Amino acid sequence: MRIDILTIFPQMFPPVMGEGMIRIAQENGLVEIKYHDLRDYTTDKHRSVDDRPFGGGPGMVMMCGPIFRAVEAIEAQSPVPARRVLLTPQGQALKQALVREIAKEQRLLLICGRYEGFDERIRIGLEPLEISIGDYVLSGGEIPAMVVVDAVVRLIPGVTGHPDSPVKESFSEERLLEYPQYTRPVEFRGMPVPEILRSGDHAKIAEWQKEQAKIRTARRRPDLLS
Ligand code: ADE
């Protein structure tokens, strides 16, 4: 998979993309991540990417010109067509099902906005998938883009060590939260590991885990059960 990120803050990305699973995935050639500075596609001496809104109102609007030029230039770098994604609080809510969907793509182009929003013709002309990472407003699409990359990369085959691990956890097909887990020591500050987990009875353990997952889901996310 190739992921292109278009932003006015490309320097925000390498510290995050250069650690952990995302770093290993790149080193193993499973994903290639490229950053593009939107200001490289401006035409005026101030390298402007935004302007005042027609009709008045507060804030600034991301202009069409730099974004269209950038998208066309970036897409031309490879013959593989890119799924265009706009990060915006007006987008479709990011859920694990949507992550699974976009993780199937060979190429993603993530477009990060700043300011009050995008000129509507960016939506009309580029027909991007619009994604929101939650019902709150951030100062830009960069952190949401990092969230999307992290969620997607760990689903690329070969990225996680254990083939089971991305499927068996919270928000998998089963829509149950993860069951409680324990590791050594057997007792910590008076809190023991449940006896059943040390019994060696795998059928009983699986039953307990399922039950615990249901209890936890009912307590924390009853909406997932309805
Ligand atoms: N840009 C600003 N806020 C955002 C959000 N919640 N999700 C995606 N992009 C955003």
py3Dmol code that shows the C-alpha trace and the ligand (Angstrom):
import py3Dmol

protein = """\
ATOM      1  CA  MET A   1       0.000   0.000   0.000  1.00  0.00           C
ATOM      2  CA  ARG A   2       1.098   3.551  -0.711  1.00  0.00           C
ATOM      3  CA  ILE A   3      -0.183   6.442   1.446  1.00  0.00           C
ATOM      4  CA  ASP A   4       0.302  10.050   0.344  1.00  0.00           C
ATOM      5  CA  ILE A   5      -0.404  12.813   2.837  1.00  0.00           C
ATOM      6  CA  LEU A   6      -1.055  16.383   1.697  1.00  0.00           C
ATOM      7  CA  THR A   7      -0.623  18.996   4.431  1.00  0.00           C
ATOM      8  CA  ILE A   8       0.839  22.395   5.237  1.00  0.00           C
ATOM      9  CA  PHE A   9       2.650  20.724   8.172  1.00  0.00           C
ATOM     10  CA  PRO A  10       4.554  17.774   6.679  1.00  0.00           C
ATOM     11  CA  GLN A  11       7.079  17.985   9.508  1.00  0.00           C
ATOM     12  CA  MET A  12       4.392  16.839  11.986  1.00  0.00           C
ATOM     13  CA  PHE A  13       4.413  13.332  10.536  1.00  0.00           C
ATOM     14  CA  PRO A  14       7.868  11.707  10.638  1.00  0.00           C
ATOM     15  CA  PRO A  15       8.077  11.588  14.476  1.00  0.00           C
ATOM     16  CA  VAL A  16       4.807   9.639  14.632  1.00  0.00           C
ATOM     17  CA  MET A  17       5.284   7.549  11.481  1.00  0.00           C
ATOM     18  CA  GLY A  18       8.859   6.763  12.522  1.00  0.00           C
ATOM     19  CA  GLU A  19       7.985   4.672  15.587  1.00  0.00           C
ATOM     20  CA  GLY A  20       6.417   1.344  16.411  1.00  0.00           C
ATOM     21  CA  MET A  21       4.305  -0.695  14.055  1.00  0.00           C
ATOM     22  CA  ILE A  22       4.142   2.003  11.361  1.00  0.00           C
ATOM     23  CA  ARG A  23       7.939   2.226  11.235  1.00  0.00           C
ATOM     24  CA  ILE A  24       8.334  -1.560  11.027  1.00  0.00           C
ATOM     25  CA  ALA A  25       5.666  -1.808   8.313  1.00  0.00           C
ATOM     26  CA  GLN A  26       7.570   0.749   6.208  1.00  0.00           C
ATOM     27  CA  GLU A  27      10.926  -0.922   6.839  1.00  0.00           C
ATOM     28  CA  ASN A  28       9.429  -4.244   5.725  1.00  0.00           C
ATOM     29  CA  GLY A  29       8.121  -2.676   2.514  1.00  0.00           C
ATOM     30  CA  LEU A  30       4.454  -3.300   3.441  1.00  0.00           C
ATOM     31  CA  VAL A  31       3.538   0.375   3.247  1.00  0.00           C
ATOM     32  CA  GLU A  32       5.151   3.429   1.701  1.00  0.00           C
ATOM     33  CA  ILE A  33       4.182   6.762   3.279  1.00  0.00           C
ATOM     34  CA  LYS A  34       4.965  10.061   1.542  1.00  0.00           C
ATOM     35  CA  TYR A  35       4.361  13.600   2.783  1.00  0.00           C
ATOM     36  CA  HIS A  36       3.648  16.527   0.496  1.00  0.00           C
ATOM     37  CA  ASP A  37       3.760  20.196   1.435  1.00  0.00           C
ATOM     38  CA  LEU A  38       0.658  21.908   0.084  1.00  0.00           C
ATOM     39  CA  ARG A  39       2.591  25.196  -0.091  1.00  0.00           C
ATOM     40  CA  ASP A  40       4.787  23.677  -2.814  1.00  0.00           C
ATOM     41  CA  TYR A  41       1.720  23.905  -5.052  1.00  0.00           C
ATOM     42  CA  THR A  42       0.951  27.594  -4.481  1.00  0.00           C
ATOM     43  CA  THR A  43       1.581  30.282  -7.075  1.00  0.00           C
ATOM     44  CA  ASP A  44       1.839  33.587  -5.152  1.00  0.00           C
ATOM     45  CA  LYS A  45       4.813  34.939  -3.273  1.00  0.00           C
ATOM     46  CA  HIS A  46       3.118  34.423   0.126  1.00  0.00           C
ATOM     47  CA  ARG A  47       2.516  30.740  -0.727  1.00  0.00           C
ATOM     48  CA  SER A  48      -1.165  31.168   0.247  1.00  0.00           C
ATOM     49  CA  VAL A  49      -3.377  28.132   0.662  1.00  0.00           C
ATOM     50  CA  ASP A  50      -6.470  29.914   2.026  1.00  0.00           C
ATOM     51  CA  ASP A  51      -8.564  33.014   1.401  1.00  0.00           C
ATOM     52  CA  ARG A  52     -11.593  34.884   2.810  1.00  0.00           C
ATOM     53  CA  PRO A  53     -15.014  33.295   2.280  1.00  0.00           C
ATOM     54  CA  PHE A  54     -17.415  34.727  -0.321  1.00  0.00           C
ATOM     55  CA  GLY A  55     -20.498  36.026   1.475  1.00  0.00           C
ATOM     56  CA  GLY A  56     -18.448  37.018   4.504  1.00  0.00           C
ATOM     57  CA  GLY A  57     -18.203  35.294   7.837  1.00  0.00           C
ATOM     58  CA  PRO A  58     -15.383  34.380  10.158  1.00  0.00           C
ATOM     59  CA  GLY A  59     -12.257  32.458   9.289  1.00  0.00           C
ATOM     60  CA  MET A  60     -10.536  31.458   6.113  1.00  0.00           C
ATOM     61  CA  VAL A  61     -11.290  28.804   3.501  1.00  0.00           C
ATOM     62  CA  MET A  62      -8.827  26.401   1.848  1.00  0.00           C
ATOM     63  CA  MET A  63      -8.527  27.383  -1.823  1.00  0.00           C
ATOM     64  CA  CYS A  64      -9.089  25.049  -4.777  1.00  0.00           C
ATOM     65  CA  GLY A  65      -5.959  25.849  -6.795  1.00  0.00           C
ATOM     66  CA  PRO A  66      -3.181  24.463  -4.581  1.00  0.00           C
ATOM     67  CA  ILE A  67      -5.174  21.369  -3.620  1.00  0.00           C
ATOM     68  CA  PHE A  68      -6.180  20.473  -7.209  1.00  0.00           C
ATOM     69  CA  ARG A  69      -2.624  21.023  -8.475  1.00  0.00           C
ATOM     70  CA  ALA A  70      -1.172  18.970  -5.630  1.00  0.00           C
ATOM     71  CA  VAL A  71      -3.636  16.093  -6.033  1.00  0.00           C
ATOM     72  CA  GLU A  72      -2.993  15.920  -9.784  1.00  0.00           C
ATOM     73  CA  ALA A  73       0.808  16.032  -9.348  1.00  0.00           C
ATOM     74  CA  ILE A  74       0.853  13.451  -6.537  1.00  0.00           C
ATOM     75  CA  GLU A  75      -1.483  11.073  -8.364  1.00  0.00           C
ATOM     76  CA  ALA A  76       0.704  11.282 -11.471  1.00  0.00           C
ATOM     77  CA  GLN A  77       3.665   9.945  -9.468  1.00  0.00           C
ATOM     78  CA  SER A  78       2.268   6.415  -9.741  1.00  0.00           C
ATOM     79  CA  PRO A  79      -0.095   4.673 -12.186  1.00  0.00           C
ATOM     80  CA  VAL A  80      -2.114   3.193  -9.297  1.00  0.00           C
ATOM     81  CA  PRO A  81      -5.286   5.251  -8.791  1.00  0.00           C
ATOM     82  CA  ALA A  82      -5.577   6.737  -5.293  1.00  0.00           C
ATOM     83  CA  ARG A  83      -8.623   6.720  -3.043  1.00  0.00           C
ATOM     84  CA  ARG A  84      -8.873  10.379  -2.054  1.00  0.00           C
ATOM     85  CA  VAL A  85      -9.732  11.062   1.579  1.00  0.00           C
ATOM     86  CA  LEU A  86     -10.562  14.452   3.076  1.00  0.00           C
ATOM     87  CA  LEU A  87     -10.217  14.744   6.851  1.00  0.00           C
ATOM     88  CA  THR A  88     -13.018  16.944   8.129  1.00  0.00           C
ATOM     89  CA  PRO A  89     -15.394  17.053  11.107  1.00  0.00           C
ATOM     90  CA  GLN A  90     -18.257  16.856   8.552  1.00  0.00           C
ATOM     91  CA  GLY A  91     -17.110  13.449   7.332  1.00  0.00           C
ATOM     92  CA  GLN A  92     -18.350   9.931   7.868  1.00  0.00           C
ATOM     93  CA  ALA A  93     -17.477   8.763  11.378  1.00  0.00           C
ATOM     94  CA  LEU A  94     -14.374   6.577  11.473  1.00  0.00           C
ATOM     95  CA  LYS A  95     -15.379   3.140  12.712  1.00  0.00           C
ATOM     96  CA  GLN A  96     -13.484  -0.137  12.474  1.00  0.00           C
ATOM     97  CA  ALA A  97     -15.740  -1.205   9.564  1.00  0.00           C
ATOM     98  CA  LEU A  98     -14.628   1.865   7.579  1.00  0.00           C
ATOM     99  CA  VAL A  99     -10.990   1.200   8.525  1.00  0.00           C
ATOM    100  CA  ARG A 100     -11.352  -2.348   7.142  1.00  0.00           C
ATOM    101  CA  GLU A 101     -12.871  -0.915   3.966  1.00  0.00           C
ATOM    102  CA  ILE A 102     -10.081   1.569   3.219  1.00  0.00           C
ATOM    103  CA  ALA A 103      -7.369  -0.883   4.298  1.00  0.00           C
ATOM    104  CA  LYS A 104      -8.233  -2.825   1.117  1.00  0.00           C
ATOM    105  CA  GLU A 105      -7.072   0.059  -1.102  1.00  0.00           C
ATOM    106  CA  GLN A 106      -3.707  -0.066  -2.835  1.00  0.00           C
ATOM    107  CA  ARG A 107      -3.250   3.661  -2.538  1.00  0.00           C
ATOM    108  CA  LEU A 108      -4.668   6.390  -0.267  1.00  0.00           C
ATOM    109  CA  LEU A 109      -4.284  10.144  -0.611  1.00  0.00           C
ATOM    110  CA  LEU A 110      -5.091  11.865   2.674  1.00  0.00           C
ATOM    111  CA  ILE A 111      -5.851  15.581   2.387  1.00  0.00           C
ATOM    112  CA  CYS A 112      -5.496  17.563   5.612  1.00  0.00           C
ATOM    113  CA  GLY A 113      -7.309  20.868   5.996  1.00  0.00           C
ATOM    114  CA  ARG A 114      -6.689  23.804   8.285  1.00  0.00           C
ATOM    115  CA  TYR A 115      -8.794  26.917   8.859  1.00  0.00           C
ATOM    116  CA  GLU A 116     -12.586  26.976   8.662  1.00  0.00           C
ATOM    117  CA  GLY A 117     -12.984  24.494   5.863  1.00  0.00           C
ATOM    118  CA  PHE A 118     -12.560  23.611   2.208  1.00  0.00           C
ATOM    119  CA  ASP A 119     -13.899  25.444  -0.842  1.00  0.00           C
ATOM    120  CA  GLU A 120     -16.927  23.309  -1.780  1.00  0.00           C
ATOM    121  CA  ARG A 121     -15.516  22.757  -5.288  1.00  0.00           C
ATOM    122  CA  ILE A 122     -12.816  20.566  -3.730  1.00  0.00           C
ATOM    123  CA  ARG A 123     -15.625  18.159  -2.785  1.00  0.00           C
ATOM    124  CA  ILE A 124     -17.420  18.554  -6.103  1.00  0.00           C
ATOM    125  CA  GLY A 125     -14.320  18.204  -8.266  1.00  0.00           C
ATOM    126  CA  LEU A 126     -12.226  15.646  -6.388  1.00  0.00           C
ATOM    127  CA  GLU A 127     -15.072  13.506  -4.986  1.00  0.00           C
ATOM    128  CA  PRO A 128     -13.119  12.467  -1.899  1.00  0.00           C
ATOM    129  CA  LEU A 129     -14.310  10.150   0.821  1.00  0.00           C
ATOM    130  CA  GLU A 130     -14.781  12.452   3.839  1.00  0.00           C
ATOM    131  CA  ILE A 131     -13.776  11.086   7.223  1.00  0.00           C
ATOM    132  CA  SER A 132     -14.250  12.486  10.732  1.00  0.00           C
ATOM    133  CA  ILE A 133     -12.440  10.863  13.658  1.00  0.00           C
ATOM    134  CA  GLY A 134     -15.083  12.016  16.145  1.00  0.00           C
ATOM    135  CA  ASP A 135     -17.611  14.643  17.126  1.00  0.00           C
ATOM    136  CA  TYR A 136     -15.177  17.358  18.145  1.00  0.00           C
ATOM    137  CA  VAL A 137     -13.321  19.989  16.176  1.00  0.00           C
ATOM    138  CA  LEU A 138      -9.533  19.862  15.914  1.00  0.00           C
ATOM    139  CA  SER A 139      -7.356  22.637  14.508  1.00  0.00           C
ATOM    140  CA  GLY A 140      -6.551  20.588  11.431  1.00  0.00           C
ATOM    141  CA  GLY A 141      -6.709  17.250   9.681  1.00  0.00           C
ATOM    142  CA  GLU A 142      -3.135  16.204  10.502  1.00  0.00           C
ATOM    143  CA  ILE A 143      -3.835  14.325  13.736  1.00  0.00           C
ATOM    144  CA  PRO A 144      -6.934  12.690  12.176  1.00  0.00           C
ATOM    145  CA  ALA A 145      -4.750  11.607   9.219  1.00  0.00           C
ATOM    146  CA  MET A 146      -2.298  10.006  11.663  1.00  0.00           C
ATOM    147  CA  VAL A 147      -5.201   8.202  13.329  1.00  0.00           C
ATOM    148  CA  VAL A 148      -6.363   6.850   9.954  1.00  0.00           C
ATOM    149  CA  VAL A 149      -2.824   5.734   9.006  1.00  0.00           C
ATOM    150  CA  ASP A 150      -2.319   3.961  12.330  1.00  0.00           C
ATOM    151  CA  ALA A 151      -5.671   2.164  12.163  1.00  0.00           C
ATOM    152  CA  VAL A 152      -5.184   1.143   8.519  1.00  0.00           C
ATOM    153  CA  VAL A 153      -1.527   0.081   8.643  1.00  0.00           C
ATOM    154  CA  ARG A 154      -2.049  -2.426  11.418  1.00  0.00           C
ATOM    155  CA  LEU A 155      -4.615  -4.236   9.214  1.00  0.00           C
ATOM    156  CA  ILE A 156      -2.225  -4.660   6.270  1.00  0.00           C
ATOM    157  CA  PRO A 157      -1.445  -8.382   6.011  1.00  0.00           C
ATOM    158  CA  GLY A 158       1.949  -9.135   7.518  1.00  0.00           C
ATOM    159  CA  VAL A 159       2.092  -6.041   9.745  1.00  0.00           C
ATOM    160  CA  THR A 160       1.001  -7.641  12.997  1.00  0.00           C
ATOM    161  CA  GLY A 161       2.989 -10.637  14.155  1.00  0.00           C
ATOM    162  CA  HIS A 162       0.068 -12.850  15.043  1.00  0.00           C
ATOM    163  CA  PRO A 163      -2.461 -13.363  12.213  1.00  0.00           C
ATOM    164  CA  ASP A 164      -5.262 -13.485  14.829  1.00  0.00           C
ATOM    165  CA  SER A 165      -4.455 -10.337  16.704  1.00  0.00           C
ATOM    166  CA  PRO A 166      -6.253  -7.665  14.650  1.00  0.00           C
ATOM    167  CA  VAL A 167      -9.439  -9.740  14.381  1.00  0.00           C
ATOM    168  CA  LYS A 168      -9.958 -11.028  17.892  1.00  0.00           C
ATOM    169  CA  GLU A 169      -9.923  -7.703  19.674  1.00  0.00           C
ATOM    170  CA  SER A 170     -12.271  -4.823  20.435  1.00  0.00           C
ATOM    171  CA  PHE A 171     -14.544  -3.710  17.574  1.00  0.00           C
ATOM    172  CA  SER A 172     -13.985  -6.859  15.539  1.00  0.00           C
ATOM    173  CA  GLU A 173     -16.899  -8.441  13.636  1.00  0.00           C
ATOM    174  CA  GLU A 174     -18.337  -9.625  16.925  1.00  0.00           C
ATOM    175  CA  ARG A 175     -18.800  -6.111  18.253  1.00  0.00           C
ATOM    176  CA  LEU A 176     -17.750  -6.994  21.804  1.00  0.00           C
ATOM    177  CA  LEU A 177     -15.067  -5.181  23.772  1.00  0.00           C
ATOM    178  CA  GLU A 178     -11.968  -7.125  24.727  1.00  0.00           C
ATOM    179  CA  TYR A 179     -12.067  -9.440  27.706  1.00  0.00           C
ATOM    180  CA  PRO A 180      -9.796  -8.658  30.706  1.00  0.00           C
ATOM    181  CA  GLN A 181      -6.224  -9.861  30.323  1.00  0.00           C
ATOM    182  CA  TYR A 182      -3.504 -10.633  32.839  1.00  0.00           C
ATOM    183  CA  THR A 183       0.189 -11.393  32.787  1.00  0.00           C
ATOM    184  CA  ARG A 184       2.722 -12.130  35.521  1.00  0.00           C
ATOM    185  CA  PRO A 185       2.887 -11.782  38.483  1.00  0.00           C
ATOM    186  CA  VAL A 186       0.103 -14.102  39.694  1.00  0.00           C
ATOM    187  CA  GLU A 187      -0.663 -11.638  42.487  1.00  0.00           C
ATOM    188  CA  PHE A 188       0.013  -7.900  42.419  1.00  0.00           C
ATOM    189  CA  ARG A 189      -0.699  -5.671  45.462  1.00  0.00           C
ATOM    190  CA  GLY A 190      -3.320  -8.078  46.737  1.00  0.00           C
ATOM    191  CA  MET A 191      -4.999  -8.473  43.326  1.00  0.00           C
ATOM    192  CA  PRO A 192      -4.835 -12.065  42.076  1.00  0.00           C
ATOM    193  CA  VAL A 193      -5.111 -13.363  38.506  1.00  0.00           C
ATOM    194  CA  PRO A 194      -8.504 -15.144  38.218  1.00  0.00           C
ATOM    195  CA  GLU A 195      -8.007 -18.817  39.059  1.00  0.00           C
ATOM    196  CA  ILE A 196      -9.688 -20.039  35.874  1.00  0.00           C
ATOM    197  CA  LEU A 197      -7.013 -18.452  33.641  1.00  0.00           C
ATOM    198  CA  ARG A 198      -4.385 -20.597  35.358  1.00  0.00           C
ATOM    199  CA  SER A 199      -6.446 -23.801  35.211  1.00  0.00           C
ATOM    200  CA  GLY A 200      -5.213 -24.943  31.790  1.00  0.00           C
ATOM    201  CA  ASP A 201      -8.798 -25.797  30.788  1.00  0.00           C
ATOM    202  CA  HIS A 202      -8.959 -24.035  27.408  1.00  0.00           C
ATOM    203  CA  ALA A 203     -12.664 -24.581  26.805  1.00  0.00           C
ATOM    204  CA  LYS A 204     -13.535 -23.149  30.232  1.00  0.00           C
ATOM    205  CA  ILE A 205     -11.151 -20.242  29.681  1.00  0.00           C
ATOM    206  CA  ALA A 206     -12.724 -19.379  26.313  1.00  0.00           C
ATOM    207  CA  GLU A 207     -16.189 -19.487  27.909  1.00  0.00           C
ATOM    208  CA  TRP A 208     -15.048 -17.184  30.742  1.00  0.00           C
ATOM    209  CA  GLN A 209     -13.467 -14.746  28.276  1.00  0.00           C
ATOM    210  CA  LYS A 210     -16.619 -14.545  26.181  1.00  0.00           C
ATOM    211  CA  GLU A 211     -18.728 -13.974  29.288  1.00  0.00           C
ATOM    212  CA  GLN A 212     -16.365 -11.260  30.560  1.00  0.00           C
ATOM    213  CA  ALA A 213     -16.387  -9.562  27.139  1.00  0.00           C
ATOM    214  CA  LYS A 214     -20.189  -9.434  27.267  1.00  0.00           C
ATOM    215  CA  ILE A 215     -20.211  -8.059  30.827  1.00  0.00           C
ATOM    216  CA  ARG A 216     -17.660  -5.376  29.939  1.00  0.00           C
ATOM    217  CA  THR A 217     -19.531  -4.404  26.761  1.00  0.00           C
ATOM    218  CA  ALA A 218     -22.866  -4.191  28.607  1.00  0.00           C
ATOM    219  CA  ARG A 219     -21.289  -1.899  31.226  1.00  0.00           C
ATOM    220  CA  ARG A 220     -19.263   0.385  28.991  1.00  0.00           C
ATOM    221  CA  ARG A 221     -20.832   0.290  25.551  1.00  0.00           C
ATOM    222  CA  PRO A 222     -24.415  -1.014  25.789  1.00  0.00           C
ATOM    223  CA  ASP A 223     -25.024   0.622  22.401  1.00  0.00           C
ATOM    224  CA  LEU A 224     -22.855  -2.080  20.770  1.00  0.00           C
ATOM    225  CA  LEU A 225     -25.240  -4.803  21.925  1.00  0.00           C
ATOM    226  CA  SER A 226     -28.453  -3.249  20.560  1.00  0.00           C
TER     227      SER A 226
END
"""
ligand_1 = """\
10
ADE
N -10.480 18.254 11.235
C -10.850 18.976 12.313
N -11.533 18.235 13.188
C -11.607 16.967 12.649
C -12.187 15.744 13.064
N -12.857 15.633 14.218
N -12.059 14.678 12.257
C -11.399 14.773 11.083
N -10.842 15.905 10.632
C -10.934 16.991 11.400
"""
view = py3Dmol.view(width=600, height=400)
view.addModel(protein, "pdb")
view.setStyle({"model": 0}, {"cartoon": {"style": "trace"}})
view.addModel(ligand_1, "xyz")
view.setStyle({"model": 1}, {"stick": {}})
view.zoomTo()
view.show()
